[in-house]
Amino acid sequence: MDTRKLVLFFIFAFSVLMLADAWTKAQRPPTVATTGAEGAAATASKGAEAPAVPVPGAPAIAVPKPPATPAAAGGPAAPTGALPGGERVRIETDLAKIEIDTVGGDLRRLEMLKHKQTYEYDKNFVLLEENAQHTYVAQSGLIGPGLPTHLTRYRLLPGPLKLEDGKDELVVRLEALETEGYKVIKQLTFRRGTYLIDVAYQVTNNRSEPQSPFAYFQVVRDRSVPVGDSWFVPTYTGVSVYTDEGKYQKVSFDEIEKKKAKFVTQADNGWVGMVQHYFVTAWLPAAKQPREYFAKPLGNGLFAAGTVMPVAAIAPGATATIQVPLYSGPQEQDRIGEIAPGLDLTVDYGLFTIFASPLFWVLKWLYALVHNWGVAIILLTVLIKLAFFPLSAASYRSMAKMRVVAPKLQRIKEQYPDDRQKLQQAMMELYKTEKINPLGGCLPIVVQIPVFIALYWVLLGSVELRHAPFFGWIIDLSAPDPFYILPLLMAASMVLQMRLSPEPPDPVQARIMKVMPFIFGAFFFFFPAGLVLYWLVNNILSIGQQWYITRQIEADAAKPANAGKR
């Protein structure tokens, strides 16, 4: 009985279903944020709650209602998003175009110059944005009477807004307009070659008494999944918190909404942010500074995740500074791991990390040699095939022996057409006589399944392969083949491989084997082209190995018969 492909199919299908179920629990259908004046007021009212999450000793305060928009005062029209807005300050670096709103000094838009839209390759990818369809922004503010929040209006101070050639740093400064007894400057520092932004507050105490304010830094996002995310096995979109105690913790929007979120809230290390396919936005406070992490729903389909931190005590007439870096960019594994501990874990391979991480390392090494991710995948396939060569050979020898005894199995089947028990006994006796293990081809396949699934996550989750071309019509190895040529070739290779295998004596299994190439072909229509390329090359190599071993076994089986005829 040939169980190799049958076992492969059920294990693979079961694994996919389990993965899909696990990830789907962290997802919900996207909702569109409420827009207009009513929605903005409701959001602002709910948003006031976020900074009220204190570290020990922080005062619980109510953030003031949003001020009148410039449009209401006859000034420039505010953006038509879910959040109150003022004028936009446009900044350009070597990597991104950024828009800061004068309400709160929020980062409301971040357009990446080195990454393109998922399906529109002539347009830059936009990570942070705020409009009627999607809200994803970075906010910050101060906690204390008379201090500016993310609802306070700022004015832009004179200075450059573009990172000029020959300059490595761009500093943008905004002054809060509505403070009582303070002078507050919000400073954002952009540096060449990095998506890291230093966000700092310079707080001058003009009051007659010492002050001990708090600062909060949060990311606000709706629950919509990114465009182009895999519907078959969706990637994670949601809140992530990292601490030395809790390590990498994912907090789904559902858990936040149901107030069932569990994560480390008190720490003096770690970071908090929002993660989506290929990209992350995270606040990265320095180590050894006390902070409290929070994640909560804001209403209107929005969620906030952030941290509250104390500002050093400020004597009358003195100035204190608090600075927290913000990373908003791609999950480039080599770089983000150096920016903050655990940030590289946002590239989440799940249970298969133990296999996926070494696979990606080898794949990246091969890419450095050939400068083409498709060729690197082919070379990786060859290396994996060589690693599993002994196991595959054992599997194909077992299958070849089954092919040789197929006529004898057929005669046994004809001998006991209506007695299934005697049929099984006779088959087991034949296997024992011929020294055949009918399940001998299963174990090698089971061992390789984790590698196959791990490579799937490598191709699906590594931003380095996003929009990576191979040749011809394959312009993105992380996306499905647009013309389904690779899946069709893969299905054809499975048909050829099936013909080299012995036909199962059981009619039901035989029918399953015949339709399996088409089932797999249908699966691979929706898989990344890089994975289909891997499987196609693996099948081609397997066909060659299986053909050679089958021919050798059949030749050896024919020798005694030929010798007897002489």
Beta strands, then each sheet from edge to edge (+ up, - down):
strand 1: 88-92
strand 2: 96-101
strand 3: 107-116
strand 4: 124-130
strand 5: 135-143
strand 6: 154-156
strand 7: 169-176
strand 8: 182-191
strand 9: 196-205
strand 10: 214-222
strand 11: 238-243
strand 12: 247-251
strand 13: 266-267
strand 14: 271-276
strand 15: 279-283
strand 16: 291-299
strand 17: 302-310
strand 18: 319-330
sheet 1: 1+ 2- 3+ 4- 5+ 10- 17+ 16- 13+
sheet 2: 6+ 7- 8+ 9- 18+ 15- 14+ 11- 12+
end
